[in-house]
Every structure is written in structure tokens, then in C-alpha cells.
């Protein structure tokens, strides 16, 4: 359940990053991009680790 919520949040974060990067460079907020990419990377790492822990050969 928690992984699903983190996955959904991660998806929203990466879509927001994509939309911010598609703006003209003068309208992009560099601080917002850095913050969102950091949060997106962290959430992706959490999802990846939790999925690898659920694999049978890691038990």
C-alpha cells in the first residue's frame, strides 16, 4: 500500500518536473526544478529498493 502511494507521488513529481522543463528557459524556476528532481530521485530510490527487497532471491 505504501509503495503504491509513493509510486503515485513519484509519478506526479516527475510529471511536474517535465512540465517545468518544457517551459521557456526564462520562465523556469531552477530552485523548483532542483527540489522536484531531488524529491523524485529519492522517491524512485525508495520504490526501487522496496521492489528489490520483495524479490524471492533477496530473502
Secondary structure, 3 states (H helix, E strand, C coil): CHHHHHHHHHHHHHHHHHHHHHCCCCCCCHHHHHHHHHHHHHHHHHHHHHHHHCCHHHC
